[in-house]
Amino acid sequence: MAELAALGAERGDLNQLMHYSGSALELAQQTGSGFIGKKLQGLQTRLAPLMPDGRVSNLHRQISTLAITS
């Protein structure tokens, strides 16, 4: 899921990015999976060009929070 979210970020497809990253975040939170968390952290660098969109900046914060709590 994180890879599909990254592909959406690279393509500028916010719908794909938000759909798959939201699913990956939810799964990481439910399972405590460090693997998924690391994949999402890797996604953060690809979010920079899309940060003006509020959904993307919120996603970035959620990933950062996940990294802190893991």
Backbone as CSV, one residue per row, in Angstrom:
resi,resn,N_x,N_y,N_z,CA_x,CA_y,CA_z,C_x,C_y,C_z
1,MET,0.822,-1.194,0.000,0.000,0.000,0.000,0.869,1.262,0.000
2,ALA,1.938,1.234,0.778,2.806,2.404,0.839,3.466,2.673,-0.513
3,GLU,3.798,1.594,-1.229,4.405,1.765,-2.556,3.409,2.377,-3.536
4,LEU,2.146,1.959,-3.438,1.122,2.537,-4.309,0.872,4.002,-3.956
5,ALA,0.960,4.327,-2.679,0.834,5.723,-2.259,1.993,6.541,-2.818
6,ALA,3.200,5.979,-2.770,4.380,6.675,-3.303,4.247,6.908,-4.803
7,LEU,3.725,5.926,-5.496,3.499,6.079,-6.935,2.507,7.206,-7.197
8,GLY,1.453,7.274,-6.396,0.488,8.369,-6.528,1.137,9.718,-6.280
9,ALA,2.026,9.792,-5.292,2.721,11.051,-4.999,3.592,11.464,-6.176
10,GLU,4.322,10.518,-6.733,5.201,10.839,-7.870,4.406,11.286,-9.091
11,ARG,3.242,10.719,-9.280,2.396,11.076,-10.422,1.565,12.328,-10.151
12,GLY,1.556,12.781,-8.886,0.721,13.926,-8.528,-0.743,13.549,-8.420
13,ASP,-1.025,12.263,-8.250,-2.389,11.763,-8.136,-2.772,11.740,-6.655
14,LEU,-3.373,12.826,-6.196,-3.694,12.962,-4.780,-4.714,11.933,-4.316
15,ASN,-5.635,11.559,-5.179,-6.620,10.550,-4.786,-5.940,9.216,-4.484
16,GLN,-5.032,8.799,-5.355,-4.302,7.554,-5.135,-3.426,7.668,-3.893
17,LEU,-2.724,8.765,-3.761,-1.866,8.991,-2.604,-2.651,8.887,-1.307
18,MET,-3.756,9.591,-1.220,-4.526,9.625,0.023,-5.198,8.285,0.306
19,HIS,-5.689,7.630,-0.712,-6.360,6.336,-0.516,-5.396,5.305,0.078
20,TYR,-4.266,5.115,-0.595,-3.345,4.066,-0.166,-2.560,4.444,1.090
21,SER,-2.210,5.698,1.234,-1.488,6.082,2.451,-2.407,6.000,3.668
22,GLY,-3.673,6.347,3.493,-4.624,6.234,4.598,-4.794,4.787,5.037
23,SER,-4.879,3.889,4.079,-4.999,2.464,4.398,-3.736,1.950,5.090
24,ALA,-2.582,2.368,4.596,-1.317,1.935,5.199,-1.165,2.490,6.612
25,LEU,-1.545,3.751,6.803,-1.480,4.349,8.143,-2.381,3.602,9.118
26,GLU,-3.585,3.318,8.689,-4.531,2.605,9.546,-3.989,1.227,9.929
27,LEU,-3.439,0.524,8.957,-2.884,-0.800,9.220,-1.680,-0.713,10.168
28,ALA,-0.824,0.262,9.956,0.343,0.438,10.829,-0.083,0.743,12.257
29,GLN,-1.115,1.558,12.414,-1.596,1.895,13.749,-2.242,0.690,14.425
30,GLN,-2.981,-0.094,13.677,-3.665,-1.261,14.241,-2.703,-2.375,14.629
31,THR,-1.685,-2.575,13.799,-0.792,-3.711,14.007,0.507,-3.344,14.723
32,GLY,0.849,-2.062,14.728,2.133,-1.651,15.295,3.303,-2.059,14.414
33,SER,3.038,-2.286,13.146,4.066,-2.753,12.218,5.123,-1.680,11.962
34,GLY,6.339,-1.984,12.367,7.455,-1.085,12.093,7.815,-1.054,10.617
35,PHE,7.581,-2.175,9.931,7.874,-2.256,8.502,7.025,-1.258,7.726
36,ILE,5.745,-1.252,7.994,4.843,-0.309,7.305,5.201,1.114,7.696
37,GLY,5.524,1.328,8.959,5.928,2.653,9.416,7.140,3.170,8.666
38,LYS,8.120,2.301,8.451,9.334,2.696,7.710,8.992,3.024,6.257
39,LYS,8.117,2.242,5.668,7.696,2.521,4.286,7.011,3.890,4.205
40,LEU,6.180,4.188,5.185,5.497,5.489,5.200,6.479,6.623,5.443
41,GLN,7.475,6.402,6.272,8.488,7.441,6.491,9.225,7.736,5.192
42,GLY,9.480,6.709,4.395,10.117,6.909,3.094,9.246,7.718,2.146
43,LEU,7.958,7.626,2.331,7.013,8.381,1.512,7.091,9.884,1.806
44,GLN,7.449,10.241,3.022,7.438,11.647,3.429,8.280,12.535,2.516
45,THR,9.417,12.069,2.043,10.257,12.904,1.180,9.566,13.223,-0.141
46,ARG,8.702,12.320,-0.587,7.993,12.537,-1.853,6.799,13.470,-1.697
47,LEU,6.456,13.790,-0.468,5.298,14.653,-0.226,5.625,16.136,-0.366
48,ALA,6.898,16.497,-0.298,7.301,17.910,-0.284,6.633,18.756,-1.373
49,PRO,6.635,18.342,-2.635,6.019,19.192,-3.660,4.502,19.332,-3.522
50,LEU,3.896,18.438,-2.764,2.439,18.428,-2.634,1.961,19.039,-1.319
51,MET,2.891,19.523,-0.499,2.564,20.015,0.834,1.586,21.189,0.868
52,PRO,1.477,22.013,-0.168,0.472,23.080,-0.098,-0.963,22.566,0.071
53,ASP,-1.206,21.341,-0.343,-2.530,20.748,-0.149,-2.656,20.336,1.319
54,GLY,-3.698,20.779,1.971,-3.902,20.511,3.389,-3.964,19.027,3.728
55,ARG,-4.507,18.235,2.828,-4.585,16.790,3.075,-3.198,16.166,3.143
56,VAL,-2.321,16.670,2.280,-0.954,16.133,2.239,-0.173,16.566,3.470
57,SER,-0.317,17.813,3.873,0.396,18.257,5.076,-0.128,17.521,6.314
58,ASN,-1.418,17.222,6.355,-1.978,16.436,7.452,-1.420,15.003,7.416
59,LEU,-1.316,14.429,6.244,-0.737,13.099,6.091,0.696,13.082,6.612
60,HIS,1.463,14.102,6.257,2.853,14.209,6.712,2.904,14.218,8.243
61,ARG,2.025,14.982,8.869,1.972,15.039,10.339,1.604,13.678,10.927
62,GLN,0.655,13.004,10.314,0.239,11.689,10.816,1.370,10.678,10.745
63,ILE,2.134,10.715,9.665,3.275,9.810,9.525,4.328,10.144,10.586
64,SER,4.558,11.417,10.805,5.538,11.827,11.826,5.094,11.367,13.209
65,THR,3.823,11.492,13.504,3.275,11.061,14.791,3.409,9.549,14.933
66,LEU,3.150,8.823,13.852,3.286,7.372,13.871,4.728,6.982,14.185
67,ALA,5.664,7.694,13.580,7.089,7.394,13.795,7.488,7.643,15.253
68,ILE,6.920,8.664,15.860,7.251,8.999,17.247,6.692,7.947,18.201
69,THR,5.474,7.492,17.938,4.825,6.554,18.856,5.286,5.116,18.645
70,SER,5.942,4.833,17.540,6.385,3.441,17.281,7.668,3.127,18.000
